């Protein structure tokens, strides 16, 4: 394959290319360019999320435990309705399947709402917004990069709260906001990332998560009590537990699943009930943000000093709108830029076969600036710039879009 050589040229000496009209082969062979389909914002969303139903459903990319959660709920409830309900309706009351059905439907709805709802993702800063923050860098003439201040201080209910700078989203995080490393998003009122529901838990879906774990604890305890009663009634008359399990083998599976899960679910429900009553998040409780562990005299500035008001503010406050507008359309210019990445470039030589000649007589004072070159193979004018780590060795980095990965 022919090697691609680059030579340093004068930018002002480049001839202005004259556009050549496309060849006309007759009206029958002319192909009209089809208008590009407008792209929605979820198609170019930078976070690690998956979207379904044209952006209406959002889940985390790592949501492999969610099917297990659904499977355990469906299997346990299905065995309960098949093996236990007919016997309990006959010997006790017909209200048992009704109560079990209501709890099952409520658990399923709240689980899907928690998993498929935007948890409160904050959109990343636009280039203009990020440039405004970058202006905070001290411009002393030093070419080395100096990051902007990592924190700001604001006053909330007479309590100083520090706002941290997110280098991924290019913004200062609002109060109670944290960046989820699994979803790669800043989430407002971030509680935690729950793999069992396959999503982050934040400001917009915490009420669904809380009602899910509370209703699941009631459902698990209800099924566990009904299964125990069922087996006890079958074992009456000296028949024994073995006979009861042989008569209803599905009850044994329910008994094992409920016995090992009811304690953790009840404990989780109690812990989050404490958080709701205190207007805290799991993230704040683990870090001890308002517990005074660091020796500072701090109090929770978000607590209303009243359990009832805290519960209402967390669970009954109006649902805030989603800020990422995932089903909105991209502007025409941004859509064209994102769509240009789909255009196939001509096949060029491999990077290992490309010879790049180092520009001669580069003055030391301008060694940090790109040098304009011209590709003899593809006819593209491009720039070479010195590598920042090996600048003194005169090793040059190729900036050619056609050869990029």
Steps between C-alpha positions, in 0.01 A plus 500: 500500500625847419642688794342829597751781539443839655694814428488834679340771289417866536132548593478817291639326193216246483294542182130554546325193357231572245191288536440270206140436400389141524476313170156483342400165358150590402176545685450127546823450692472807723439410862348753729641511848248381749446739792677383813269369769491733802676340793374500856718590796490153651684364194811705588459495879850499657413298811520122539128434460277300269184641348195313373168596338654800324650640818194457722671235716844555654700238691861462603733321263590252774149379580562126503359449852161650413379183321599301810290730718203465267550124480503450876184708545314329215605146597423540870165668438407250230570202727299666775193544282528146359582288808387696806203717407257219402556320831479817711184617324337166572600480866531867604372794294480622144663833590851347495543494118347849476749645748785314335396619155479865605845487661648319199369757250615789718850352534528442126385852407731675746796286390449589134455867587826500697690321225369693198478854641763767460649521853579871464792509256647845448601591144868560444627852444498628143832611346414865572414424863816293541706782347362745755616273781838449334550878511551461872843352425776739598638633172858579595656404170587150613410240238446224756135417573365618831157363599230735623415511871353171613256641754269792562320586819133594526281572802188285550293559816797662673714196418804515268475241221787427265434452128752277324608543140432205267771468236283260297188716481703828504293667768471560872260244642188638669443414867443127569609413147760231437654341191415131456805311371288217357258718302755782443242767584453765765176412680305755702440399864703186434414220743685198360528279192284192553593200281180318604287758318759568227505877546621783719273613782468875511263790531247389236467130583578473872129501594445206264801317646379552857147381427649203312711371790222565756236321290747219423563451871123473559463256208791283615377489859144428384608210277729363771216505755251341259743223399575421863128484578437281196766246597389501863139422401610220268724349770212474750370159601845345542587516131818700559687768312644257245154401385399866472803580286428200277144618452611855417862502369472860377448616858848375589657723233298799624598428859872500419489817285288696750698386804835621365368822345243633748762603758711705258193661344353592838835642612533704181147636541569601858828673404336703223209587729757654733656689206162634387409611853835681529503634141834332433638299210697178510799682354489766775450241774794285387732798466380650828444837339278632782593270787797704623744211456768740375486697825311794352180632651263433210130429469290377212389820321229313306314358801180680604540384862170317466457136398164555330623799297816312400297203378269726301786694343675181388206284394216741421675796340411579137688290246774718345527486119779315327784736405672295229215525244598161357222499238574852376651552155856612448557837329574478129867588531565254786310227317715553192818484708399179674380352174827572323665232710302240305664597168754239388846632428720361224723214600852624564823341600535353843642722767805281531579553130469878503821697500479840658797723436579727789477866404842646461640795690212547740586799720499416870271793573226362277551128569173495694295614200362272228682491167295485180587214265362347183422133437636377169269199490156633591562865416380623839664788682543418867699599805780343698554591861768387746408244761477666839681220682790459254528849363872525561560187293330664200245221472201623304139401529292463183163681500333352193125427524521257211751283685337516843349192657 
